[in-house]
Amino acid sequence: MEVSRIIAEIDAQISKLQQARALLAGAAAVGVRRPGRPKGSTTTASAPASRKRAKRVLSPEARKRIADAQKRRWAAHRKEGK
């Protein structure tokens, strides 16, 4: 008879501990912050995804200056190799 009483008390303690654990787990989950954007947000602070950047265009003079400078660099590189 005494054994069944002890088992009943243990069961009561287990149920109390489970309730306390559930409360603590719920409180901990509320304060958790995850990295990244929150769910449901559609816009970002920097640039919207739908906006495309304009294509950059070089003038013919700028293109020629860059080409000439690169040719000089390659000539110097070939000269070093000899």
Secondary structure, DSSP 4 states (H G I P E B T S, - for coil): -HHHHHHHHHHHHHHHHHHHHHHHHHHHHHT---SSPPTT----SS--TTPPPPPP---HHHHHHHHHHHHHHHHHHHHHH-
